[in-house]
Amino acid sequence: MSLGRFLLGPIYSIYEKTLYRQIPKNNSDLPKHIGIILDGNRRYSKSYKIPFQKGYQLGADKLEEVLEWLWDLNVKVVSVWVFSTENFSRDTDQISVIMKMAEEKTVRIRESKKVHNRGVQIRYSGDRTLLPNSLNQQINKTEEETEQYNNHILNICMAYGGRAELTDAIKKITKNVVEGNLTIDQIDEDLVTEHLYTNGLPDPDLIIRTSGSVRLSGFLMWQSIYSELYFADVLWPSFRKIDLYRAIRDYLGRKRNFGK
């Protein structure tokens, strides 16, 4: 081991602790809802010349780790975008592997003692008609078995697209108008919000995207209008505590005026 690598561990640890001390604990200014776009699994696989399945597995493991960090900071709601509607255009074999992995992870998180001990309610946002029946069965069971919890909420965006979400909301509202249950004048922002996948959740205060891409790609398109954005130049499986702490520190340094 080189001297540089030998010294890197202690230096990283000191920096991590320094960043942690800069985050006020139990502060009302901390983000209550953080959204994360988990980007960079495939690029990570290519970069390290490993099978894409391994890259996604490492990404899924990283998510479990990051959720622990967020819950330790007492973040109330976490929304994670794990698979988009556009991702269904990928190779069918790749999609099949990802869906199988998603099913396994859904079971794993439902059976996690940490989830139950922390009182985490798990919900899924997206077009479930696009998902395999077996995955939907596990999703339904997971939601049912955690619906009584209210310490934290984990919102998993699966088969999710911002335009698709708004399109579905428009269809539902239009159907109610046609059936005479609504008038045009009753349609307002609150009504649209009620028909989104995320109905009942507060808008995200902070959205983090990994991989260096500087765009939201439609993630929580309606809900993110006043969200603070942070783009981390690191592939998702390599995301570290210092990346999270930097994002929160950056968020705390901004003045939010919500258009006023």
C-alpha positions in Angstrom: 0.0 0.0 0.0 1.3 3.4 -1.0 1.8 6.1 1.6 -0.9 8.2 -0.1 -3.5 5.5 0.2 -2.4 4.8 3.8 -3.0 8.5 4.7 -6.2 8.8 2.8 -8.4 6.9 5.3 -7.6 9.1 8.3 -7.8 12.3 6.3 -11.2 11.2 4.9 -12.4 10.4 8.5 -11.3 13.8 9.8 -13.0 15.6 6.9 -16.2 13.6 7.4 -16.3 14.5 11.1 -15.6 18.2 10.2 -18.5 18.3 7.8 -20.8 16.5 10.3 -20.1 19.1 12.9 -21.2 21.8 10.5 -24.7 20.3 10.3 -26.9 21.5 13.2 -28.8 18.6 14.7 -32.5 18.7 15.3 -32.6 22.0 13.5 -35.9 23.2 11.9 -33.8 24.4 8.9 -32.7 20.9 8.0 -34.5 19.5 4.9 -37.5 17.5 5.9 -37.9 15.8 2.5 -34.9 14.8 0.4 -35.2 13.4 -3.1 -32.4 11.5 -4.7 -31.8 10.5 -8.3 -29.6 7.4 -8.1 -27.7 7.9 -11.3 -24.5 6.3 -12.5 -24.9 2.5 -11.9 -24.2 1.5 -15.5 -21.3 4.0 -15.9 -19.9 2.6 -12.7 -20.0 -0.9 -14.1 -18.3 0.2 -17.3 -15.7 2.2 -15.5 -14.7 -0.7 -13.3 -15.2 -3.3 -16.0 -17.7 -5.3 -14.0 -21.1 -6.9 -15.2 -23.9 -4.4 -15.1 -25.8 -6.6 -12.7 -23.0 -6.1 -10.2 -23.1 -2.3 -10.7 -26.8 -2.3 -9.9 -26.3 -4.6 -6.9 -23.7 -2.2 -5.5 -26.1 0.7 -6.2 -28.9 -1.1 -4.3 -26.6 -1.8 -1.4 -25.5 1.8 -1.4 -29.1 2.9 -1.1 -29.5 0.9 2.1 -26.4 2.6 3.5 -27.5 6.1 2.5 -30.9 5.6 4.0 -29.3 4.8 7.4 -27.3 8.1 7.2 -30.5 10.1 6.4 -32.5 8.5 9.2 -29.7 9.1 11.6 -30.0 12.8 10.7 -33.8 12.5 11.3 -34.8 13.3 7.7 -38.6 12.6 7.7 -39.2 11.8 4.1 -36.8 10.4 1.5 -37.9 9.9 -2.2 -35.6 7.9 -4.4 -35.8 7.5 -8.2 -34.7 3.9 -8.9 -36.3 3.3 -12.4 -38.0 5.6 -14.8 -40.6 5.0 -17.5 -38.0 5.9 -20.1 -35.8 3.1 -18.7 -38.2 0.5 -20.2 -36.7 1.3 -23.6 -33.5 -0.5 -22.6 -32.5 -4.0 -23.5 -35.2 -6.5 -22.3 -32.7 -8.8 -20.7 -31.3 -5.9 -18.7 -34.8 -4.8 -17.6 -35.6 -8.4 -16.6 -32.5 -8.5 -14.3 -33.4 -5.1 -12.8 -37.0 -6.1 -12.1 -35.9 -9.3 -10.4 -33.4 -7.4 -8.3 -36.1 -4.9 -7.4 -38.4 -7.7 -6.3 -35.6 -9.2 -4.1 -34.8 -5.8 -2.6 -38.5 -5.1 -1.9 -38.7 -8.3 0.1 -35.4 -7.5 1.9 -36.5 -4.0 2.9 -39.8 -5.2 4.1 -38.2 -7.8 6.3 -35.5 -5.4 7.6 -35.5 -5.0 11.3 -34.0 -1.5 10.9 -37.1 -0.5 8.9 -39.5 -1.7 11.6 -37.4 -0.5 14.5 -37.1 3.0 13.0 -40.8 3.0 12.1 -40.4 3.6 8.4 -43.5 3.7 6.2 -42.7 2.5 2.7 -44.6 3.6 -0.3 -44.1 3.4 -4.1 -44.8 6.0 -6.7 -45.1 5.3 -10.4 -47.2 3.5 -13.0 -47.5 0.0 -11.5 -49.2 -1.3 -14.6 -45.7 -1.4 -16.2 -44.3 -3.7 -13.5 -44.4 -7.5 -13.3 -47.2 -9.0 -11.3 -44.8 -10.7 -8.9 -43.1 -7.3 -8.1 -46.5 -5.6 -7.7 -47.5 -8.3 -5.2 -44.4 -7.7 -3.1 -44.9 -3.9 -3.3 -48.5 -4.2 -2.1 -47.4 -6.4 0.8 -44.6 -4.0 1.7 -46.9 -1.0 1.8 -49.5 -2.9 3.8 -47.0 -4.1 6.4 -45.5 -0.6 7.0 -48.5 1.7 6.5 -48.9 2.1 10.3 -45.5 3.6 10.7 -45.0 7.4 10.8 -41.5 8.2 12.1 -40.1 8.2 8.5 -41.4 7.7 5.0 -39.4 6.1 2.2 -41.0 6.9 -1.2 -39.6 4.6 -3.9 -40.2 6.0 -7.4 -40.4 2.9 -9.6 -41.7 3.0 -13.2 -41.9 6.7 -12.6 -41.8 9.6 -15.0 -42.7 13.3 -14.3 -44.6 13.7 -17.5 -46.4 10.3 -17.1 -47.4 11.4 -13.6 -48.9 14.6 -14.8 -50.6 12.9 -17.7 -52.2 10.3 -15.3 -53.4 13.2 -13.1 -54.9 15.0 -16.0 -56.7 11.8 -17.1 -58.2 11.2 -13.6 -59.3 14.8 -13.3 -60.8 14.9 -16.8 -62.7 11.7 -16.0 -64.3 13.3 -12.9 -65.3 16.3 -15.0 -66.9 14.1 -17.7 -68.7 12.1 -15.1 -70.0 15.3 -13.5 -68.1 14.9 -10.2 -66.1 18.1 -10.9 -66.5 21.4 -12.6 -63.7 23.1 -14.5 -63.7 25.9 -12.0 -62.9 23.4 -9.2 -59.6 22.5 -10.8 -56.7 24.2 -9.0 -53.2 23.4 -7.8 -54.4 21.6 -4.7 -56.6 19.3 -6.8 -53.8 18.5 -9.2 -51.5 17.7 -6.2 -54.2 15.3 -4.9 -54.1 13.3 -8.1 -50.3 12.9 -8.2 -48.5 9.6 -7.2 -47.1 11.5 -4.3 -50.4 12.7 -2.8 -50.0 13.2 0.9 -46.2 13.8 0.8 -44.7 17.3 1.3 -42.7 18.7 -1.6 -39.0 18.0 -1.5 -36.8 20.6 0.1 -33.6 19.3 -1.4 -33.0 17.1 -4.5 -29.7 15.4 -5.0 -28.6 13.9 -8.3 -25.4 11.9 -8.6 -23.2 11.1 -11.7 -22.5 14.7 -12.6 -25.5 15.2 -14.8 -27.0 18.6 -14.2 -30.7 18.0 -14.9 -33.8 16.5 -13.1 -35.0 14.6 -16.1 -38.6 15.0 -14.9 -38.1 13.8 -11.4 -40.9 15.1 -9.2 -41.6 17.7 -11.9 -44.6 19.4 -10.2 -43.3 18.9 -6.7 -39.8 20.3 -7.2 -40.7 23.8 -8.3 -39.2 25.3 -5.1 -36.7 22.5 -4.3 -33.1 23.3 -3.8 -30.9 21.3 -6.2 -27.5 19.7 -5.6 -25.6 17.8 -8.3 -22.8 15.5 -7.0 -20.0 14.7 -9.5 -19.8 11.1 -8.2 -21.4 7.9 -9.6 -24.1 6.5 -7.3 -22.3 3.4 -6.0 -19.4 5.6 -5.0 -21.6 8.1 -3.1 -20.1 8.8 0.4 -21.1 10.4 3.6 -19.1 13.5 2.7 -21.1 13.9 -0.5 -24.3 13.8 1.6 -23.0 16.2 4.2 -21.7 18.6 1.5 -25.2 18.6 -0.1 -26.9 19.4 3.2 -24.3 22.0 4.1 -24.9 23.7 0.7 -28.6 23.6 1.3 -28.3 25.2 4.7 -26.3 28.0 3.1 -29.0 29.0 0.7 -31.8 31.5 1.3 -35.2 30.1 0.3 -37.9 32.6 -0.4 -40.3 30.5 -2.4 -40.7 33.2 -5.1 -41.5 36.0 -2.6 
